[in-house]
Amino acid sequence: MSDVDPATEGVVPALVGALDDAHEQVRWVAAETLGHLGAEAKEAVPALKKLLKTDEDKDVREMAALALQEIEPASQGDAAEVLQKIQPEQERKPQATDLDHW
């Protein structure tokens, strides 16, 4: 018998697919939701680790790290390393060129 709740059986594969979405907001929400599912989302660990290392958006990488900590506490080393790298980016003072994004 499977450890996956029948009510969430199709949710994890759909969320893993959303981790490849072109929009960072979709990837962020998918990672966050997988983290909330905890151990039930263990099949998402490889996709989250890939996202953690390759996503261009720091907020998505941070959420992937947090999700991994919730799903697989043993992966905290990878997640903690990424979070340490992201933290200085977030503390960076805005530059005049940052206004170009608005």
C-alpha positions in Angstrom: 0.0 0.0 0.0 1.2 3.5 -0.9 2.2 6.1 1.7 0.6 8.8 -0.4 -2.8 10.1 0.7 -5.3 9.3 -2.1 -6.6 12.9 -1.9 -3.1 14.2 -2.9 -2.1 11.3 -5.2 -2.0 13.4 -8.4 -0.9 16.6 -6.8 2.8 16.0 -6.4 3.4 15.1 -10.1 1.5 18.2 -11.1 3.5 20.4 -8.8 6.8 18.8 -10.0 5.7 19.7 -13.5 5.0 23.3 -12.4 8.6 23.6 -11.2 9.6 23.9 -14.9 7.1 26.7 -15.6 8.3 29.8 -17.4 6.9 32.1 -14.7 8.9 32.4 -11.5 5.7 32.9 -9.4 4.4 29.5 -10.5 7.7 27.8 -9.7 7.8 29.6 -6.3 4.2 28.5 -5.4 4.8 24.9 -6.6 8.0 24.7 -4.4 6.2 26.2 -1.4 3.2 23.8 -1.8 5.6 20.8 -2.1 7.2 21.9 1.1 3.9 22.0 2.9 3.2 18.5 1.8 6.4 17.4 3.6 7.4 13.7 3.3 4.4 13.1 1.0 6.3 15.0 -1.6 9.5 13.0 -1.4 9.3 12.2 -5.2 9.8 15.9 -5.8 13.3 16.0 -4.1 15.3 15.5 -7.4 13.4 18.3 -9.1 13.7 20.6 -6.1 17.5 20.0 -5.9 17.8 20.8 -9.6 15.7 24.0 -9.1 17.9 24.9 -6.1 21.0 24.8 -8.2 19.8 26.1 -11.6 16.9 28.5 -11.2 17.8 32.1 -12.2 15.4 33.6 -9.6 16.8 33.8 -6.1 13.4 33.7 -4.5 12.6 30.5 -6.3 16.0 29.0 -5.2 15.3 30.0 -1.6 11.8 28.5 -1.6 13.2 25.3 -3.1 15.7 25.2 -0.3 13.0 25.7 2.3 10.8 23.0 0.7 13.7 20.5 0.7 14.2 21.1 4.4 10.5 20.3 5.0 10.5 17.2 2.7 13.9 15.7 3.4 15.6 17.1 6.5 18.7 15.2 5.6 19.2 17.6 2.6 19.6 20.6 4.9 23.3 20.9 4.1 22.6 21.7 0.4 19.7 24.0 1.4 21.6 25.8 4.1 24.5 26.5 1.6 22.1 28.0 -0.9 20.3 30.1 1.7 23.7 31.5 2.9 24.5 32.5 -0.7 21.1 34.1 -1.2 21.1 36.1 2.0 23.8 38.6 0.9 21.9 39.1 -2.3 18.8 40.1 -0.4 20.7 42.5 1.9 22.2 44.3 -1.1 21.3 48.0 -1.3 19.2 49.0 -4.3 21.2 50.6 -7.1 20.0 53.2 -9.5 20.1 50.6 -12.3 17.6 48.5 -10.4 15.0 51.1 -11.4 15.4 49.9 -15.0 13.3 46.8 -14.0 10.2 48.9 -13.2 
